[in-house]
């Protein structure tokens, strides 16, 4: 059977980086083809070439056996190719219908915009592919998983047959991941074909029909779930054997570092997101906060790090009342923070890597002399952290936003870990990272635990919580409904607690 899509010898370079090196790839009709690789391996660049966002330096593209030229997304859409980007391209204040029809509007008699016809078509698509989206809903009111469905509907509305999904599960809960793959299977059963960009091994082994691994801009090999396992795929991605298991020494528990007492925190709409929460974290231990996203974890972390202030209750760090303290005060007490959203809260994307690495210390020696920034010291610091934390970059002077997600995370970890700390809040520390970066971050967290740092780990990845934590606190509906010892806890037990089911 002739492939519906062929990429032959695709090559794309940027200054100092060969992102795609003569890549060959085929996609069959009615198949989910997973494109697997580390962050920065060249997966997204390849798909951006296919979608017309980048022009290839070399290579050819064939659709349904015919050689085509794609110089813009409009050309790609005309060939039946659509792409859902990792960061959604939606207008939050528009409705679903307005987002879907944007750029493809029709005018009714009298000069009025036709919203009814697109809304009716969205309902048809939603029903046919089990997408369950209300055309009249506003985007800002929809959960992330439903926003992703809107992106898929945008492609189907334009009659795309080849769908590119770039890291589609990076921001989804486990339940939303299952729903997405049900939708994907429905799409391929109807004759659509999907390229699924990811770095998550379990997902490709469970849901893909074929798997192509890219490393360093080259195709390392193509296989199937029946012929591969996690260890083999991880070694193909990274180029070495990767430990997929966390080896954790027994905890050496010390004194209480953080105390929360009857904490109440409001969300942006002034509703109680955290409702009377009390717990403590001790030196030398990792307390994991488990729960489905949206149960108050984000607001809890903001209060603990000084990004917001509680409506009631108390916070104490090393005996100091930090209930209404500023982020700088909390930082100077020896606190560090790996934020949930690295691009929004962790980095200044337009600033250099070197400047990002001193965001919380630029005003102190050796980086400041009176009011003058010592740029030579800033650069020395950056070079040392880049080496120690294996940040892959051609220079410390390029913008942080030009790095891959995994390297952006390493910049944040390097910054937070390269000063004396006694308390660490790690919120979704491996979200969107590849297997090699996850292994690296886990090792660094356990090093800090071994050095006596108290760690609050917040993650929606249940495996991560259970592997790293010494104790697990489960949040549901803004409350901690149980705190259990990690040793002896089961996924079934924690999963039920995450759904609000207690033994009582």
C-alpha positions in Angstrom: 0.0 0.0 0.0 1.4 3.4 -1.0 1.9 5.7 2.0 -0.4 8.8 2.3 2.7 10.9 3.3 6.4 10.5 2.6 9.2 12.8 3.7 12.5 12.2 1.9 15.9 13.6 2.9 14.4 16.5 4.9 17.3 18.7 6.1 16.9 21.9 8.2 19.6 23.9 9.9 19.7 27.0 12.1 22.8 29.0 13.1 25.0 26.5 15.0 22.4 23.7 14.9 21.6 21.0 12.4 18.0 20.3 13.5 17.1 17.8 10.8 19.7 15.7 9.0 18.3 14.0 5.9 15.3 12.5 7.6 13.1 10.0 5.9 9.6 9.2 7.3 6.4 7.6 5.9 2.8 7.7 7.2 0.2 5.1 6.2 -3.5 5.8 5.9 -5.4 5.0 9.1 -2.3 4.8 11.3 -1.0 6.5 14.4 2.7 7.0 13.8 4.6 8.1 16.9 7.6 10.4 16.5 9.7 9.8 19.6 12.7 11.6 20.8 14.3 13.8 23.5 13.5 17.5 23.7 15.6 19.2 21.1 15.9 16.0 19.0 14.3 17.7 15.9 10.8 16.3 16.1 8.9 19.6 16.2 11.2 21.2 13.6 10.5 18.3 11.2 6.7 18.8 11.6 7.0 22.6 11.3 8.7 21.9 7.9 5.8 19.7 6.9 3.3 22.3 8.1 5.0 25.1 6.1 6.3 27.1 9.1 9.9 26.4 8.1 11.3 26.0 4.6 13.6 22.9 4.3 17.2 23.3 3.2 16.9 20.0 1.3 14.4 17.2 0.8 11.1 16.4 -0.8 7.5 15.9 0.5 5.0 13.6 -1.2 1.3 13.4 -0.4 -0.7 10.5 -1.9 2.2 9.8 -4.1 2.5 13.3 -5.6 5.4 15.6 -4.9 4.3 18.8 -3.4 5.7 22.2 -2.3 4.6 23.6 1.1 5.7 27.2 1.8 3.0 28.1 4.3 0.4 26.6 6.6 -2.2 27.5 4.0 -0.5 25.3 1.5 -0.4 22.4 4.1 -4.1 22.8 4.9 -4.9 22.8 1.1 -3.1 19.4 1.0 -5.2 18.1 3.9 -2.4 18.5 6.5 -3.3 20.1 9.9 -1.2 20.6 13.1 -2.1 21.0 16.8 0.8 22.7 18.5 1.9 22.0 22.0 0.9 25.6 23.0 -2.6 26.0 21.7 -3.4 28.7 19.1 -6.7 29.8 20.5 -8.2 33.2 21.4 -9.4 32.9 25.0 -12.2 35.5 24.8 -13.7 34.0 21.6 -16.2 31.2 21.5 -15.4 27.7 20.2 -17.2 28.6 17.0 -15.4 31.9 16.5 -12.0 30.1 17.1 -12.8 27.3 14.6 -14.1 29.6 11.8 -11.3 32.2 12.3 -9.6 32.8 8.9 -12.4 30.9 7.1 -15.4 33.1 7.8 -18.4 33.4 5.6 -20.8 36.4 5.4 -24.5 36.1 5.2 -26.9 38.4 3.3 -26.9 41.8 4.8 -23.2 41.7 5.6 -23.5 39.7 8.9 -21.0 37.0 9.9 -22.5 33.5 9.6 -22.0 31.8 12.9 -24.8 29.3 12.6 -23.4 27.2 9.8 -20.0 26.7 11.4 -21.7 25.9 14.8 -23.9 23.3 13.2 -20.8 21.8 11.5 -18.9 21.8 14.8 -21.7 19.8 16.4 -21.6 17.3 13.6 -17.8 16.8 13.9 -18.1 16.7 17.7 -20.7 13.9 17.5 -19.0 11.9 14.8 -15.6 11.8 16.6 -16.9 11.8 20.2 -15.3 15.2 20.9 -18.1 16.6 23.1 -17.5 20.3 22.6 -20.2 23.0 22.9 -19.8 25.5 20.0 -21.1 28.4 22.2 -18.6 28.0 25.0 -15.9 30.5 25.6 -12.4 29.2 25.4 -11.3 30.7 28.7 -14.1 28.7 30.5 -12.9 25.3 29.1 -10.4 22.9 30.7 -7.2 22.3 28.9 -8.3 18.9 27.6 -11.4 20.4 26.0 -9.3 23.3 24.5 -7.2 20.6 22.8 -10.4 19.1 21.3 -11.2 22.5 19.9 -7.8 22.5 18.1 -8.6 19.1 16.6 -12.0 20.3 15.5 -10.3 23.3 13.8 -8.4 20.7 11.6 -11.4 18.5 10.9 -13.5 21.6 10.0 -10.9 22.3 7.3 -11.1 18.6 6.2 -7.6 17.6 7.2 -6.8 13.9 6.6 -3.3 14.1 8.0 -3.2 15.3 11.6 0.0 16.3 13.4 -0.3 16.4 17.2 2.8 18.0 18.9 3.3 16.7 22.5 -0.5 16.4 22.9 -0.4 14.9 26.4 2.1 17.3 28.0 -0.5 19.4 29.8 -3.3 16.8 30.3 -4.4 14.9 33.3 -4.3 11.0 33.2 -8.1 11.0 32.6 -7.7 13.5 29.7 -4.9 11.4 28.2 -7.2 8.4 28.1 -9.9 10.5 26.5 -7.5 11.9 23.9 -6.4 8.5 22.8 -10.0 7.3 22.5 -10.5 10.3 20.1 -7.3 9.5 18.2 -8.4 5.9 17.7 -11.8 7.1 16.5 -10.1 9.4 14.0 -7.9 6.7 12.4 -10.8 4.3 12.3 -12.6 6.9 10.1 -9.6 6.9 7.7 -7.6 9.8 9.2 -3.8 9.5 9.7 -2.0 10.8 12.7 1.6 11.8 13.5 2.0 11.9 17.2 5.0 13.7 18.6 6.0 12.7 22.1 8.7 11.5 24.4 6.5 9.4 26.7 7.4 5.7 26.3 4.4 4.1 27.9 2.1 6.1 25.6 3.7 5.1 22.4 3.8 1.5 23.4 0.1 1.5 24.3 -1.3 3.6 21.5 1.0 3.8 18.4 0.9 1.6 15.4 4.5 2.4 14.5 7.3 4.3 16.3 10.1 6.3 14.7 12.9 7.5 17.1 14.8 10.7 16.3 18.1 11.6 18.1 20.3 14.6 17.3 18.3 15.4 14.1 18.6 11.9 12.6 16.3 8.9 12.4 17.7 6.2 14.7 15.2 3.6 13.7 11.5 2.6 13.2 9.8 -0.1 15.1 6.4 -1.3 16.4 5.1 -1.7 20.0 5.2 -5.4 19.5 8.9 -5.4 18.7 10.1 -2.9 21.4 10.0 -2.2 25.1 10.6 0.9 27.3 14.3 0.2 27.9 15.1 -0.2 24.2 13.2 2.9 23.2 14.9 4.9 26.0 18.3 3.8 24.8 17.5 4.7 21.2 16.3 8.2 22.3 19.2 9.0 24.6 22.1 7.0 23.0 22.8 5.2 26.3 21.1 2.9 28.8 18.7 4.9 31.0 17.6 3.9 34.4 13.8 4.0 34.4 13.6 3.1 38.1 14.3 5.5 41.0 16.9 4.2 43.4 16.1 6.0 46.7 18.1 5.7 50.0 16.2 5.6 53.3 15.3 9.1 54.4 17.2 10.7 57.2 14.4 12.8 58.7 15.3 16.1 60.5 13.4 18.9 62.1 10.3 20.6 60.7 11.2 23.2 58.0 7.7 24.2 56.6 4.5 24.3 58.6 1.0 25.1 57.2 -1.8 25.6 59.6 -5.5 25.8 58.6 -4.5 27.5 55.3 -7.2 29.1 53.2 -6.2 30.4 49.7 -8.6 32.0 47.2 -8.4 31.6 43.4 -8.6 34.4 40.8 -12.4 34.5 41.2 -12.2 34.8 45.0 -13.4 31.3 45.6 -11.7 29.1 48.2 -9.3 26.9 46.3 -7.4 25.7 49.4 -9.7 25.0 52.3 -8.2 24.7 55.8 -5.0 22.8 54.9 -2.5 21.7 57.5 0.7 19.7 57.1 4.5 20.0 57.7 7.6 19.1 55.7 10.8 18.0 57.4 14.4 18.2 56.4 15.6 15.2 54.5 12.2 14.1 53.3 10.1 14.5 50.1 6.4 15.1 50.8 4.5 14.5 47.6 1.2 16.2 46.9 -0.9 13.9 44.7 -4.1 14.9 43.0 -5.8 15.7 39.7 -4.9 19.1 38.4 -7.3 21.8 39.6 -7.8 20.6 43.2 -6.0 23.6 44.8 -2.4 22.6 44.2 -1.5 25.6 42.1 -3.0 28.0 44.7 -1.3 26.2 47.5 2.1 26.6 45.9 1.6 30.3 45.1 0.8 30.9 48.8 3.9 29.0 50.0 6.2 30.8 47.6 4.8 34.3 48.3 3.2 34.7 44.8 -0.1 35.2 46.6 -1.2 35.6 50.2 -3.6 33.3 52.2 -7.0 34.5 53.1 -6.6 32.7 56.5 -4.3 30.4 58.3 -0.5 30.4 59.0 2.7 29.6 57.1 6.0 29.2 58.9 9.4 28.5 57.3 12.2 27.6 59.7 10.2 29.1 62.5 9.6 32.4 60.6 6.1 33.6 59.9 5.9 33.9 56.1 2.1 34.1 55.8 2.3 37.5 54.2 6.0 37.6 53.2 7.3 38.6 49.7 8.9 36.0 47.4 12.3 37.7 48.0 11.9 37.3 51.8 11.0 33.7 51.4 13.9 33.1 49.0 16.4 34.7 51.3 15.3 32.4 54.1 16.7 29.5 52.0 13.7 28.6 49.9 13.8 27.5 46.2 11.0 27.1 43.7 10.7 25.0 40.5 7.4 26.5 39.2 4.6 24.7 37.5 4.8 26.8 34.4 8.4 27.3 33.5 7.8 29.8 30.7 5.4 32.0 32.6 6.8 31.9 36.1 10.3 30.4 35.9 12.0 32.3 33.1 12.2 35.6 31.2 12.1 34.1 27.8 13.5 37.1 26.0 16.4 37.5 28.4 19.7 35.6 28.0 20.3 32.3 29.8 23.0 34.1 31.8 20.6 36.7 33.1 18.0 34.1 33.9 20.5 32.3 36.0 20.8 35.3 38.4 17.1 36.4 38.5 17.0 35.9 42.3 20.6 36.9 43.1 21.5 39.7 40.7 21.4 42.3 43.5 23.9 40.5 45.7 27.7 40.0 45.5 29.4 39.0 43.4 26.9 39.9 40.7 26.3 43.5 41.9 28.7 46.1 43.0 26.6 48.9 44.5 24.0 49.4 41.8 26.2 48.1 38.9 25.7 44.6 37.5 29.0 42.8 37.1 28.4 41.2 33.7 31.7 39.2 33.8 30.6 37.5 37.1 27.2 36.8 35.6 28.8 35.1 32.6 31.2 33.1 34.8 28.2 31.9 36.9 26.3 30.9 33.7 29.2 29.0 32.2 29.6 27.0 35.5 25.9 26.2 35.8 25.6 25.2 32.2 28.5 22.8 32.6 27.3 21.4 36.0 23.7 21.0 35.0 24.3 19.8 31.4 22.3 22.6 29.7 22.6 22.1 25.9 23.2 25.5 24.4 25.6 27.0 21.9 26.0 30.1 24.2 24.9 31.5 27.6 24.1 34.7 25.8 21.2 33.4 23.7 17.6 34.0 24.8 16.2 31.4 27.3 13.1 31.1 25.0 15.2 29.5 22.3 16.0 26.5 24.4 14.1 23.2 24.3 11.7 22.6 27.2 14.1 20.2 28.9 17.0 22.6 28.7 14.7 25.5 30.0 13.9 23.3 33.0 17.6 22.6 33.6 18.3 26.3 33.6 15.7 26.7 36.4 17.0 23.8 38.4 20.5 25.0 38.0 19.6 28.5 39.2 17.7 27.2 42.2 20.1 24.5 43.2 23.3 26.6 42.8 22.9 28.4 46.1 22.4 27.2 49.7 18.8 26.1 50.2 16.9 24.4 53.0 13.4 24.1 51.5 12.4 23.4 47.9 9.0 23.5 46.2 9.1 21.4 43.1 5.8 21.9 41.2 5.4 19.6 38.1 9.2 19.4 37.8 9.2 17.0 34.9 6.1 18.1 33.0 6.8 17.9 29.3 10.3 16.5 29.7 11.9 13.5 27.9 13.1 10.4 29.6 16.7 11.5 29.9 15.8 14.8 31.4 13.3 13.2 33.8 16.1 10.8 35.0 18.4 13.8 35.5 15.8 15.9 37.5 14.9 13.0 39.7 18.6 12.4 40.6 19.0 16.1 41.5 15.9 16.1 43.7 17.2 13.0 45.6 20.6 14.6 46.0 19.0 17.6 47.7 16.9 15.2 49.9 20.1 13.4 50.9 21.7 16.8 51.8 18.9 17.4 54.3 16.7 19.8 52.2 12.9 19.6 52.9 11.1 19.1 49.6 7.5 19.6 48.7 6.8 17.8 45.4 3.6 18.6 43.6 2.9 16.4 40.5 0.0 15.0 38.6 2.2 12.1 37.5 1.3 9.4 40.0 4.3 7.3 39.2 6.6 10.2 40.0 4.9 10.9 43.3 5.1 7.3 44.4 8.7 6.8 43.3 10.1 9.9 44.9 8.0 10.6 48.0 8.6 9.5 51.6 5.0 10.6 52.5 2.1 11.3 50.2 -0.6 13.9 50.9 -3.6 13.7 48.6 -5.5 16.8 47.6 -9.1 16.7 46.6 -11.5 19.6 46.3 -9.0 22.0 48.0 -8.4 19.8 51.0 -5.8 17.2 52.0 -8.0 14.2 52.6 -5.2 11.9 53.6 -1.4 11.7 54.3 0.0 8.2 53.9 3.5 6.7 54.1 4.8 6.1 50.5 6.3 2.7 51.5 3.4 0.2 51.2 1.0 2.6 49.4 -0.5 1.3 46.2 -1.7 3.1 43.1 -5.2 1.8 43.6 -5.2 3.3 47.1 -3.9 6.7 46.0 -6.1 6.7 42.9 -9.2 6.3 45.0 -8.1 9.1 47.3 -7.5 11.3 44.3 -11.1 10.7 43.3 -12.3 11.7 46.8 -13.0 8.2 48.0 -11.8 7.6 51.6 -12.0 4.4 53.6 -14.5 6.0 56.0 
